[in-house]
Amino acid sequence: MFINNDESINVKFLYRKPVVIGVLDDSDNDFNDMSWMVDNSWELLKVKFSESSFQELVVGLVEIFIGGQPNYSTLGEMFGNDTKVEGDVEKVVYKISNIERNLNDIIRVEMYLDPINRNIKDLFLYVQEGLDKLKLKEILSGKYEGVFIELNSEFIITGKDYRIIIGGK
């Protein structure tokens, strides 16, 4: 729907592992595979992030996480460029405060990262009031197996190794 049906977007760039100082990278990243750089995949996905409806965006985020663990800084760039990292030994938080969305429905984004490998554990979307979370739950429940959805004061989507949490300010 968001990226799976769009063959013009090569999403390999989303899954490049972040460089963590002091940690040896033994992943299977192919540093010579820069195929995504010769097309406009980054720009196309950035447009989808800024112009899609909120429901389409959340469905797209679930698709991205189902495809693998995205690089936190690359995913963050899709939301905006005003970023900051706060952290210590226990937790690392990647914050995006100036969100580039045409609908102005998202106030800010925070990603809680594993302090060792910088994988995204929790992705918080702080949104304006009035978004139809029941419709979103209906869309996601009908589309994805293995994704648990909880709706209380926050809307929480839990996958295998991630959570997307949608809440107020």
Backbone as a printed PyTorch tensor [residue, N CA C, xyz], in Angstrom:
tensor([[[  0.8280,  -1.1890,   0.0000],
         [  0.0000,   0.0000,   0.0000],
         [  0.8710,   1.2500,   0.0000]],

        [[  1.7510,   1.3690,   0.9660],
         [  2.5930,   2.5500,   1.0910],
         [  3.8650,   2.3910,   0.2620]],

        [[  4.6210,   1.3290,   0.5610],
         [  5.8330,   1.0820,  -0.2210],
         [  5.7870,  -0.2350,  -0.9620]],

        [[  5.0420,  -1.2040,  -0.4500],
         [  5.0380,  -2.5350,  -1.0640],
         [  4.4700,  -2.5320,  -2.4710]],

        [[  3.5320,  -1.6470,  -2.7740],
         [  2.9350,  -1.6040,  -4.1070],
         [  3.5950,  -0.5790,  -5.0120]],

        [[  4.6440,   0.0520,  -4.5580],
         [  5.3170,   1.0700,  -5.3520],
         [  6.6980,   0.5570,  -5.7430]],

        [[  6.7780,  -0.0230,  -6.9380],
         [  8.0230,  -0.6320,  -7.3850],
         [  9.1120,   0.3990,  -7.6760]],

        [[  8.7410,   1.6800,  -7.7880],
         [  9.7330,   2.7050,  -8.0880],
         [ 10.5620,   3.0880,  -6.8700]],

        [[ 10.1530,   2.6370,  -5.6880],
         [ 10.8980,   2.9620,  -4.4720],
         [ 11.7500,   1.7660,  -4.0580]],

        [[ 13.0590,   1.9610,  -4.0690],
         [ 14.0170,   0.9630,  -3.6240],
         [ 14.3370,   1.2960,  -2.1640]],

        [[ 13.7930,   0.5340,  -1.2250],
         [ 13.8930,   0.8780,   0.1890],
         [ 15.1570,   0.3590,   0.8780]],

        [[ 16.1210,  -0.1210,   0.1160],
         [ 17.3410,  -0.6500,   0.7270],
         [ 18.0010,   0.3720,   1.6460]],

        [[ 17.9290,   1.6420,   1.2880],
         [ 18.5930,   2.6770,   2.0740],
         [ 18.0240,   2.7770,   3.4910]],

        [[ 16.7690,   2.3680,   3.6980],
         [ 16.1680,   2.4310,   5.0300],
         [ 16.7940,   1.4330,   6.0030]],

        [[ 17.3530,   0.3640,   5.4810],
         [ 17.8090,  -0.7350,   6.3210],
         [ 19.3230,  -0.8080,   6.4880]],

        [[ 20.0330,   0.2000,   6.0570],
         [ 21.4780,   0.2170,   6.2880],
         [ 21.7160,   0.4130,   7.7730]],

        [[ 22.5320,  -0.4190,   8.3610],
         [ 22.7610,  -0.3740,   9.8020],
         [ 23.4850,   0.9170,  10.1860]],

        [[ 23.0770,   1.5230,  11.3050],
         [ 23.7620,   2.7330,  11.7640],
         [ 25.1620,   2.4020,  12.2630]],

        [[ 26.0580,   3.3370,  12.1220],
         [ 27.4130,   3.1720,  12.6330],
         [ 27.3850,   3.5490,  14.1100]],

        [[ 27.8290,   2.6250,  14.9400],
         [ 27.8850,   2.8600,  16.3770],
         [ 29.3570,   2.8720,  16.7660]],

        [[ 29.8110,   3.9770,  17.3400],
         [ 31.2110,   4.1250,  17.7260],
         [ 31.5710,   3.0540,  18.7500]],

        [[ 32.6680,   2.3430,  18.4880],
         [ 33.1500,   1.3300,  19.4130],
         [ 32.5430,  -0.0450,  19.2230]],

        [[ 31.6510,  -0.2030,  18.2270],
         [ 31.0200,  -1.5000,  17.9870],
         [ 31.4080,  -1.9760,  16.5920]],

        [[ 31.9680,  -3.1840,  16.5110],
         [ 32.3310,  -3.7470,  15.2170],
         [ 31.0660,  -4.1840,  14.4870]],

        [[ 30.9950,  -3.8990,  13.1990],
         [ 29.8210,  -4.2560,  12.3950],
         [ 30.1020,  -5.5640,  11.6780]],

        [[ 29.4020,  -6.6150,  12.0760],
         [ 29.5520,  -7.9040,  11.4110],
         [ 28.2890,  -8.2770,  10.6440]],

        [[ 27.4850,  -7.2530,  10.3230],
         [ 26.2480,  -7.5050,   9.5860],
         [ 26.5590,  -7.7720,   8.1230]],

        [[ 25.5290,  -8.1210,   7.3940],
         [ 25.7090,  -8.4270,   5.9890],
         [ 25.4440,  -7.2150,   5.0930]],

        [[ 25.6160,  -6.0120,   5.6260],
         [ 25.4920,  -4.8220,   4.7890],
         [ 26.5100,  -4.8800,   3.6680]],

        [[ 26.0650,  -4.6660,   2.4660],
         [ 26.9650,  -4.6050,   1.3190],
         [ 27.2510,  -3.1370,   1.0520]],

        [[ 28.4060,  -2.6690,   1.4830],
         [ 28.7400,  -1.2630,   1.3480],
         [ 28.9260,  -0.8470,  -0.1120]],

        [[ 29.0790,  -1.8270,  -1.0080],
         [ 29.1940,  -1.5160,  -2.4300],
         [ 27.8360,  -1.4100,  -3.1170]],

        [[ 26.7700,  -1.8380,  -2.4440],
         [ 25.4390,  -1.7570,  -3.0350],
         [ 24.8480,  -0.3790,  -2.7780]],

        [[ 25.0150,   0.4790,  -3.7010],
         [ 24.4770,   1.8390,  -3.6030],
         [ 23.4260,   2.0490,  -4.6860]],

        [[ 22.7180,   0.9570,  -5.0530],
         [ 21.7410,   1.0390,  -6.1350],
         [ 20.6580,   2.0670,  -5.8450]],

        [[ 20.3180,   2.2440,  -4.5840],
         [ 19.2780,   3.2090,  -4.2290],
         [ 19.7240,   4.6470,  -4.4700]],

        [[ 21.0300,   4.8700,  -4.6280],
         [ 21.5160,   6.2390,  -4.8450],
         [ 21.3500,   6.6930,  -6.2940]],

        [[ 21.2070,   5.7540,  -7.2240],
         [ 21.1040,   6.1380,  -8.6330],
         [ 19.6760,   6.4330,  -9.0560]],

        [[ 18.7210,   6.1620,  -8.1990],
         [ 17.3430,   6.5220,  -8.5130],
         [ 16.8910,   7.5920,  -7.5190]],

        [[ 15.6360,   7.9070,  -7.5100],
         [ 15.1480,   8.9430,  -6.6030],
         [ 14.2800,   8.3560,  -5.4930]],

        [[ 14.6390,   7.1770,  -5.0160],
         [ 13.8530,   6.4920,  -3.9860],
         [ 13.7350,   7.3130,  -2.7100]],

        [[ 14.8390,   7.9240,  -2.2710],
         [ 14.8100,   8.7140,  -1.0430],
         [ 13.7950,   9.8440,  -1.1830]],

        [[ 13.8480,  10.5510,  -2.3090],
         [ 12.9280,  11.6710,  -2.5260],
         [ 11.4800,  11.2020,  -2.6320]],

        [[ 11.2500,  10.0910,  -3.3260],
         [  9.8910,   9.5630,  -3.4590],
         [  9.3000,   9.1780,  -2.1010]],

        [[ 10.1090,   8.5380,  -1.2610],
         [  9.6110,   8.1530,   0.0500],
         [  9.3950,   9.3840,   0.9280]],

        [[ 10.2580,  10.3510,   0.8210],
         [ 10.0970,  11.6020,   1.5820],
         [  8.7740,  12.2750,   1.2130]],

        [[  8.4210,  12.2780,  -0.0740],
         [  7.1490,  12.8550,  -0.5220],
         [  5.9880,  12.0640,   0.0700]],

        [[  6.0880,  10.7230,   0.0720],
         [  5.0210,   9.9120,   0.6620],
         [  4.8570,  10.2310,   2.1450]],

        [[  5.9610,  10.4080,   2.8540],
         [  5.8800,  10.7390,   4.2710],
         [  5.2290,  12.1030,   4.4920]],

        [[  5.4770,  13.0470,   3.6250],
         [  4.9400,  14.3910,   3.8460],
         [  3.5240,  14.5760,   3.3140]],

        [[  3.1260,  13.8300,   2.2830],
         [  1.8440,  14.0810,   1.6360],
         [  0.7580,  13.0420,   1.9200]],

        [[  1.1010,  11.9180,   2.4940],
         [  0.0990,  10.8620,   2.7200],
         [ -0.8270,  11.2360,   3.8730]],

        [[ -1.9630,  10.5470,   3.9360],
         [ -2.8440,  10.7070,   5.0880],
         [ -2.1590,  10.0800,   6.2940]],

        [[ -2.6520,  10.3940,   7.4790],
         [ -2.0640,   9.8200,   8.6870],
         [ -2.1940,   8.3040,   8.6880]],

        [[ -3.3570,   7.7850,   8.2890],
         [ -3.5570,   6.3350,   8.2510],
         [ -2.5760,   5.6740,   7.2840]],

        [[ -2.3880,   6.2730,   6.1030],
         [ -1.4400,   5.7190,   5.1300],
         [ -0.0220,   5.7280,   5.6900]],

        [[  0.3340,   6.7820,   6.3920],
         [  1.6650,   6.8740,   6.9790],
         [  1.8930,   5.7650,   8.0080]],

        [[  0.9340,   5.5460,   8.8880],
         [  1.0950,   4.5150,   9.9160],
         [  1.1490,   3.1250,   9.2810]],

        [[  0.3130,   2.8720,   8.2850],
         [  0.3800,   1.5990,   7.5560],
         [  1.7670,   1.4520,   6.9310]],

        [[  2.2900,   2.5180,   6.3500],
         [  3.6280,   2.4880,   5.7670],
         [  4.7020,   2.2020,   6.7950]],

        [[  4.5840,   2.7810,   7.9860],
         [  5.5550,   2.5100,   9.0440],
         [  5.5210,   1.0390,   9.4590]],

        [[  4.3320,   0.4750,   9.5720],
         [  4.2160,  -0.9470,   9.9050],
         [  4.8780,  -1.7760,   8.8040]],

        [[  4.6420,  -1.4430,   7.5310],
         [  5.2750,  -2.1600,   6.4170],
         [  6.7950,  -2.0620,   6.5090]],

        [[  7.2970,  -0.8820,   6.8410],
         [  8.7440,  -0.6910,   6.9520],
         [  9.3100,  -1.5910,   8.0400]],

        [[  8.6780,  -1.6360,   9.2090],
         [  9.1730,  -2.4800,  10.3020],
         [  9.0040,  -3.9610,  10.0090]],

        [[  7.9580,  -4.3410,   9.2910],
         [  7.8030,  -5.7460,   8.9060],
         [  8.9430,  -6.1480,   7.9660]],

        [[  9.4190,  -5.2080,   7.1450],
         [ 10.5200,  -5.4730,   6.2240],
         [ 11.8760,  -5.6000,   6.8930]],

        [[ 11.9920,  -5.1990,   8.1430],
         [ 13.2530,  -5.2600,   8.8740],
         [ 13.3880,  -4.0610,   9.7880]],

        [[ 14.4940,  -4.0040,  10.4880],
         [ 14.7470,  -2.9060,  11.4160],
         [ 15.3600,  -1.7360,  10.6420]],

        [[ 14.6190,  -0.6280,  10.4990],
         [ 15.1670,   0.4980,   9.7370],
         [ 16.2260,   1.2640,  10.5280]],

        [[ 17.0910,   1.9320,   9.8180],
         [ 18.0810,   2.8150,  10.4140],
         [ 17.3440,   4.0060,  11.0120]],

        [[ 17.5780,   4.2780,  12.2770],
         [ 16.8330,   5.3340,  12.9630],
         [ 17.0410,   6.7130,  12.3480]],

        [[ 18.2570,   7.0490,  11.9550],
         [ 18.4940,   8.3940,  11.4180],
         [ 17.9010,   8.5520,  10.0210]],

        [[ 17.9410,   7.4960,   9.2230],
         [ 17.3400,   7.5540,   7.8900],
         [ 15.8280,   7.6600,   7.9910]],

        [[ 15.2230,   6.8760,   8.8790],
         [ 13.7810,   6.9790,   9.0800],
         [ 13.4220,   8.3560,   9.6270]],

        [[ 14.2280,   8.8640,  10.5310],
         [ 14.0000,  10.1940,  11.0860],
         [ 14.0270,  11.2850,  10.0320]],

        [[ 14.9210,  11.1510,   9.0500],
         [ 14.9960,  12.1330,   7.9600],
         [ 13.7090,  12.1910,   7.1490]],

        [[ 12.9700,  11.1020,   7.1260],
         [ 11.7000,  11.1000,   6.3990],
         [ 10.6820,  12.0260,   7.0710]],

        [[ 10.8090,  12.2120,   8.3750],
         [  9.8980,  13.0920,   9.1170],
         [ 10.3520,  14.5510,   9.0960]],

        [[ 11.6490,  14.7840,   9.1280],
         [ 12.1630,  16.1470,   9.1670],
         [ 13.6460,  16.1470,   9.4800]],

        [[ 14.2650,  17.3220,   9.4060],
         [ 15.7120,  17.4240,   9.5830],
         [ 16.1390,  18.0600,  10.9010]],

        [[ 15.2100,  18.5270,  11.7050],
         [ 15.5380,  19.1350,  12.9860],
         [ 15.6140,  18.0360,  14.0330]],

        [[ 16.7850,  17.4220,  14.1620],
         [ 16.9300,  16.2370,  15.0060],
         [ 17.9270,  16.4650,  16.1310]],

        [[ 17.7900,  15.6350,  17.1480],
         [ 18.7270,  15.6940,  18.2650],
         [ 18.7320,  14.3330,  18.9450]],

        [[ 19.8980,  13.9250,  19.4270],
         [ 20.0500,  12.6580,  20.1330],
         [ 20.3720,  12.9590,  21.5910]],

        [[ 19.6100,  12.3410,  22.4850],
         [ 19.8730,  12.4360,  23.9180],
         [ 20.0490,  11.0230,  24.4300]],

        [[ 20.9880,  10.8420,  25.3390],
         [ 21.1160,   9.4920,  25.8400],
         [ 22.2060,   9.3150,  26.8500]],

        [[ 22.2110,   8.1270,  27.3910],
         [ 23.2270,   7.6950,  28.3300],
         [ 23.4010,   6.1930,  28.1500]],

        [[ 23.9700,   5.5410,  29.1250],
         [ 24.2250,   4.1010,  29.0280],
         [ 22.9270,   3.3040,  29.0050]],

        [[ 21.8920,   3.8060,  29.6820],
         [ 20.6250,   3.0880,  29.8190],
         [ 19.6960,   3.2470,  28.6190]],

        [[ 19.6240,   4.4660,  28.0660],
         [ 18.6860,   4.6940,  26.9620],
         [ 19.2040,   5.7980,  26.0450]],

        [[ 18.7730,   5.7150,  24.7930],
         [ 19.0970,   6.7250,  23.7930],
         [ 17.7770,   7.1360,  23.1370]],

        [[ 17.5420,   8.4460,  23.0520],
         [ 16.3160,   8.9590,  22.4480],
         [ 16.7060,   9.8580,  21.2800]],

        [[ 16.1420,   9.5540,  20.1210],
         [ 16.3530,  10.3400,  18.9020],
         [ 15.0790,  11.1400,  18.6810]],

        [[ 15.1900,  12.4790,  18.6840],
         [ 14.0190,  13.3470,  18.6250],
         [ 13.9980,  14.1480,  17.3290]],

        [[ 12.8260,  14.2040,  16.7250],
         [ 12.5990,  15.0390,  15.5440],
         [ 11.4890,  16.0180,  15.9230]],

        [[ 11.8030,  17.3050,  15.9210],
         [ 10.8300,  18.2710,  16.4400],
         [ 10.1420,  19.0960,  15.3520]],

        [[ 10.7720,  19.3260,  14.2430],
         [ 10.1550,  20.1180,  13.1760],
         [  9.6880,  19.1480,  12.0870]],

        [[  8.4580,  18.6670,  12.2170],
         [  7.9390,  17.6220,  11.3380],
         [  7.4530,  18.2350,  10.0280]],

        [[  7.8920,  17.6530,   8.9220],
         [  7.5490,  18.1460,   7.5930],
         [  6.3930,  17.3310,   7.0120]],

        [[  5.1800,  17.6720,   7.4720],
         [  3.9620,  17.0070,   6.9860],
         [  2.9950,  18.0760,   6.5170]],

        [[  2.4320,  17.8890,   5.3410],
         [  1.4820,  18.8580,   4.7870],
         [  0.2530,  19.0300,   5.6650]],

        [[ -0.1820,  17.9620,   6.3450],
         [ -1.3950,  18.0150,   7.1570],
         [ -1.1580,  18.5710,   8.5630]],

        [[  0.1060,  18.7660,   8.9450],
         [  0.4550,  19.2410,  10.2900],
         [ -0.2280,  18.4180,  11.3850]],

        [[ -0.3480,  17.1170,  11.1700],
         [ -1.0170,  16.2470,  12.1250],
         [ -0.0760,  15.6700,  13.1750]],

        [[  1.2240,  15.6930,  12.9040],
         [  2.2070,  15.1630,  13.8470],
         [  2.9920,  16.3380,  14.4340]],

        [[  3.0370,  16.3980,  15.7580],
         [  3.7210,  17.4870,  16.4550],
         [  5.2120,  17.2120,  16.5540]],

        [[  5.5530,  15.9980,  16.9810],
         [  6.9590,  15.5980,  17.0790],
         [  7.0560,  14.0810,  17.0540]],

        [[  8.2620,  13.5960,  16.8220],
         [  8.5340,  12.1570,  16.7600],
         [  9.7180,  11.8810,  17.6750]],

        [[  9.6100,  10.8020,  18.4480],
         [ 10.7250,  10.3520,  19.2800],
         [ 10.9360,   8.8640,  19.0540]],

        [[ 12.1870,   8.4750,  18.9500],
         [ 12.5330,   7.0670,  18.8100],
         [ 13.4060,   6.6740,  19.9940]],

        [[ 12.9680,   5.6630,  20.7120],
         [ 13.7590,   5.1290,  21.8130],
         [ 14.5770,   3.9750,  21.2500]],

        [[ 15.8900,   4.1100,  21.3600],
         [ 16.8110,   3.1850,  20.7060],
         [ 17.4960,   2.2790,  21.7100]],

        [[ 17.8580,   1.1010,  21.2430],
         [ 18.6960,   0.2210,  22.0300],
         [ 20.0670,   0.9010,  22.1410]],

        [[ 20.6010,   1.0850,  23.3530],
         [ 21.8610,   1.8210,  23.4920],
         [ 23.0790,   1.1080,  22.8930]],

        [[ 22.9670,  -0.1890,  22.6700],
         [ 24.0960,  -0.9460,  22.1220],
         [ 24.1140,  -0.8890,  20.6010]],

        [[ 23.0230,  -1.3050,  19.9530],
         [ 23.0340,  -1.4220,  18.4910],
         [ 22.2280,  -0.3420,  17.7710]],

        [[ 21.5880,   0.5290,  18.5160],
         [ 20.7960,   1.6540,  17.9810],
         [ 19.5600,   1.2040,  17.1970]],

        [[ 19.0660,  -0.0080,  17.4450],
         [ 17.7990,  -0.4400,  16.8520],
         [ 16.6570,   0.3130,  17.5180]],

        [[ 15.6170,   0.5900,  16.7530],
         [ 14.4520,   1.3020,  17.2720],
         [ 13.6070,   0.3220,  18.0850]],

        [[ 13.4230,   0.6280,  19.3540],
         [ 12.5410,  -0.1890,  20.1920],
         [ 11.1360,   0.3980,  20.1930]],

        [[ 11.0390,   1.7020,  20.4010],
         [  9.7500,   2.3930,  20.4360],
         [  9.8100,   3.6210,  19.5420]],

        [[  8.7950,   3.7710,  18.6960],
         [  8.6410,   4.9440,  17.8460],
         [  7.3870,   5.6650,  18.3270]],

        [[  7.5750,   6.8470,  18.9130],
         [  6.4550,   7.6530,  19.4120],
         [  6.0840,   8.7090,  18.3850]],

        [[  4.8110,   8.7580,  18.0230],
         [  4.2730,   9.8170,  17.1780],
         [  3.3410,  10.6480,  18.0480]],

        [[  3.7110,  11.8920,  18.3080],
         [  2.8630,  12.7950,  19.0840],
         [  2.0120,  13.5700,  18.0900]],

        [[  0.6980,  13.3960,  18.1880],
         [ -0.2020,  13.8930,  17.1430],
         [ -1.1890,  14.9240,  17.6860]],

        [[ -1.7780,  15.6700,  16.7630],
         [ -2.8570,  16.5970,  17.0910],
         [ -4.0760,  15.7850,  17.5130]],

        [[ -4.9440,  16.3830,  18.2660],
         [ -6.1800,  15.7260,  18.6820],
         [ -7.0990,  15.5500,  17.4730]],

        [[ -7.9900,  14.5710,  17.5650],
         [ -9.0250,  14.4160,  16.5550],
         [ -8.7350,  13.4100,  15.4530]],

        [[ -7.6190,  12.6860,  15.5330],
         [ -7.3440,  11.6740,  14.5130],
         [ -8.1940,  10.4340,  14.7730]],

        [[ -8.6830,   9.8220,  13.7180],
         [ -9.5840,   8.6730,  13.8250],
         [ -8.7840,   7.3980,  14.0790]],

        [[ -8.5630,   7.0960,  15.3530],
         [ -7.7710,   5.9310,  15.7310],
         [ -8.5520,   4.6260,  15.5730]],

        [[ -9.8780,   4.6940,  15.6860],
         [-10.6790,   3.4800,  15.4940],
         [-10.5900,   2.9880,  14.0590]],

        [[-10.6360,   3.9060,  13.1090],
         [-10.5010,   3.5260,  11.7030],
         [ -9.1180,   2.9450,  11.4460]],

        [[ -8.1020,   3.5470,  12.0560],
         [ -6.7400,   3.0450,  11.9060],
         [ -6.6190,   1.6290,  12.4610]],

        [[ -7.2320,   1.3890,  13.6050],
         [ -7.2040,   0.0420,  14.1890],
         [ -7.8780,  -0.9560,  13.2480]],

        [[ -8.9880,  -0.5710,  12.6580],
         [ -9.7080,  -1.4330,  11.7260],
         [ -8.8490,  -1.7510,  10.4990]],

        [[ -8.1780,  -0.7530,   9.9540],
         [ -7.3220,  -0.9500,   8.7770],
         [ -6.1810,  -1.9130,   9.1060]],

        [[ -5.4940,  -1.6730,  10.2170],
         [ -4.3380,  -2.4920,  10.5790],
         [ -4.7350,  -3.9110,  10.9680]],

        [[ -5.8350,  -4.0570,  11.6960],
         [ -6.2780,  -5.3910,  12.1260],
         [ -6.6250,  -6.2670,  10.9340]],

        [[ -7.2130,  -5.6810,   9.9040],
         [ -7.5880,  -6.4530,   8.7380],
         [ -6.4400,  -6.7570,   7.8040]],

        [[ -5.3400,  -6.0390,   7.9410],
         [ -4.2550,  -6.1320,   6.9760],
         [ -3.0730,  -6.9840,   7.4430]],

        [[ -2.7730,  -6.9720,   8.7410],
         [ -1.5440,  -7.5990,   9.2200],
         [ -1.8130,  -8.6080,  10.3260]],

        [[ -1.2570,  -9.8040,  10.1540],
         [ -1.2640, -10.8030,  11.2220],
         [  0.0340, -10.6510,  11.9990]],

        [[  0.0140, -10.9690,  13.2580],
         [  1.2250, -10.8770,  14.0640],
         [  1.5130,  -9.4840,  14.5740]],

        [[  0.6120,  -8.5600,  14.3270],
         [  0.7490,  -7.2020,  14.8380],
         [ -0.3650,  -6.9990,  15.8500]],

        [[  0.0220,  -6.7040,  17.0860],
         [ -0.9470,  -6.5230,  18.1580],
         [ -1.2660,  -5.0410,  18.2980]],

        [[ -2.5560,  -4.7140,  18.4080],
         [ -2.9880,  -3.3220,  18.4950],
         [ -3.7430,  -3.1170,  19.7930]],

        [[ -3.3270,  -2.0970,  20.5310],
         [ -3.9430,  -1.7560,  21.8140],
         [ -4.3990,  -0.3040,  21.7470]],

        [[ -5.6220,  -0.0780,  22.1450],
         [ -6.1800,   1.2750,  22.1040],
         [ -6.6990,   1.6280,  23.4860]],

        [[ -5.9600,   2.5150,  24.1620],
         [ -6.4100,   3.0610,  25.4440],
         [ -6.0800,   4.5560,  25.4190]],

        [[ -5.3770,   5.0860,  26.3830],
         [ -5.0140,   6.5050,  26.3140],
         [ -4.0350,   6.7570,  25.1670]],

        [[ -3.2940,   5.7350,  24.7880],
         [ -2.4110,   5.7860,  23.6240],
         [ -2.7920,   4.6550,  22.6760]],

        [[ -2.4310,   4.8130,  21.4300],
         [ -2.6580,   3.7900,  20.4100],
         [ -1.3210,   3.0950,  20.2260]],

        [[ -1.2370,   1.8080,  20.5480],
         [  0.0400,   1.0970,  20.5240],
         [ -0.0250,  -0.0590,  19.5330]],

        [[  0.9120,  -0.0550,  18.6020],
         [  1.0670,  -1.1350,  17.6310],
         [  2.3350,  -1.8790,  18.0300]],

        [[  2.2090,  -3.1630,  18.3220],
         [  3.3530,  -3.9490,  18.7590],
         [  3.6310,  -5.0350,  17.7320]],

        [[  4.8420,  -5.0080,  17.2020],
         [  5.3000,  -6.0400,  16.2810],
         [  6.3090,  -6.9380,  16.9700]],

        [[  7.0240,  -7.7030,  16.1760],
         [  7.9710,  -8.6790,  16.7180],
         [  9.0330,  -8.0240,  17.6050]],

        [[  9.6370,  -6.9440,  17.1380],
         [ 10.7050,  -6.3110,  17.9160],
         [ 10.6110,  -4.7820,  17.8950]],

        [[  9.4130,  -4.2610,  17.8220],
         [  9.2190,  -2.8110,  17.8060],
         [  7.8290,  -2.4690,  18.3320]],

        [[  7.6820,  -1.2020,  18.6980],
         [  6.3700,  -0.6620,  19.0310],
         [  6.2450,   0.7080,  18.3770]],

        [[  5.0730,   0.9890,  17.8320],
         [  4.7390,   2.3190,  17.3450],
         [  3.6480,   2.8290,  18.2740]],

        [[  3.9200,   3.9450,  18.9330],
         [  3.0090,   4.4760,  19.9410],
         [  2.5240,   5.8360,  19.4770]],

        [[  1.2000,   5.9680,  19.3910],
         [  0.5910,   7.2120,  18.9240],
         [ -0.1350,   7.8280,  20.0990]],

        [[  0.2250,   9.0580,  20.4290],
         [ -0.3850,   9.7160,  21.5780],
         [ -0.4760,  11.2180,  21.3670]],

        [[ -1.0060,  11.8650,  22.3750],
         [ -1.1350,  13.3230,  22.3450],
         [  0.1710,  14.0050,  22.6950]],

        [[  0.0970,  15.2850,  22.8860],
         [  1.2670,  16.1390,  23.1190],
         [  2.1000,  15.6230,  24.2500]]])
